[in-house]
Every structure is written in C-alpha cells, then in structure tokens.
C-alpha cells in the first residue's frame, strides 16, 4: 500500500504535505532550492499522483516515501536538540508533524 499526498501548501519557509491517512508534516524549503526560488504561482502548479508530487514548470519530482524518510531521519538526528521558550522545552530543529492553524488555507493545492 502506498501513502498518497492529498494536499500541498506553502509558506515562506516550509512546504506542508498532507497525506491520505490524515498525517501532515512540514519540511524546510531550504531542502528544495528550486521550490524555494520558485514563484507562488509555480509552487501552486503541483500535480499530485499516488506516488508523489510533480512540478512540470520547475522540472521537480518528489516522492512521498522519500519525503517521509527525510522527515523521519531528520527527526531522529535532531530529537535531542531542544531549547527553552519560557517554561516549555521545544525542539529546535524537528520537522513539524502537523500544520499549525496559522498555516491552514494559504497557498494550497488540493487533490480533486
């Protein structure tokens, strides 16, 4: 069974990927230079397939399996990296596993 992306959203720093099983995660755009340099219009022109994401105008293809693997390995490598903010300890570099509400509804492309 393959996990498919149902939606992709962008903000200034992250690409948010939403999966058919309800999971979502954010990855830094610095990991994807062609997407970081692209215009909002080019980023929104993503084609979703059962296996990944494709941007024809940018000649960029990303597999969902590869993105999940990157997020998992990054988290394992940086899970001890924490800092203090007020009375809370927060992860300094851990990828986001769900999108905060302030990112919902911006620059998004959904599967039909």
Residue pairs with C-beta under 8 A, 6 or more apart in sequence:
2 50
2 51
2 64
2 65
3 19
3 20
3 21
3 64
3 65
3 68
4 19
4 20
4 48
4 49
4 50
4 51
4 64
4 111
5 17
5 18
5 19
5 20
5 48
5 52
5 53
5 64
5 111
6 18
6 19
6 20
6 48
6 110
6 111
7 16
7 17
7 18
7 48
7 108
7 109
7 110
7 111
8 15
8 16
8 17
8 18
8 46
8 48
8 53
8 108
8 109
9 15
9 16
9 18
9 99
9 103
9 104
9 106
9 107
9 108
9 109
10 16
10 29
10 35
10 40
10 43
10 44
10 106
10 107
10 108
11 103
11 106
11 107
12 29
13 28
13 29
13 30
14 26
14 27
14 28
14 29
14 96
14 103
15 26
15 27
15 29
15 32
15 35
16 24
16 25
16 26
16 96
16 99
16 103
17 24
17 25
17 26
17 27
17 53
17 64
17 67
18 24
18 99
19 64
23 97
23 98
24 97
24 98
24 99
25 67
25 68
25 71
25 95
25 96
25 97
25 98
26 95
26 96
26 99
26 103
27 67
27 70
27 71
27 95
28 95
29 35
29 36
30 36
31 70
32 60
32 62
34 55
34 58
34 59
34 60
35 43
35 55
35 58
35 60
38 55
38 58
40 107
42 55
42 57
42 58
43 55
43 107
44 107
44 108
44 109
45 55
45 56
45 57
45 109
46 53
46 54
46 55
46 109
47 53
47 54
47 55
47 56
48 109
48 111
51 63
51 64
51 65
52 61
52 62
52 63
52 64
52 65
52 66
52 67
53 60
53 61
53 62
53 64
54 60
54 61
54 62
55 61
71 95
71 97
74 93
74 94
74 95
75 94
75 95
78 91
78 92
78 93
78 94
79 91
79 94
81 91
81 92
81 93
81 94
82 89
82 90
82 91
82 92
83 89
83 90
83 92
84 90
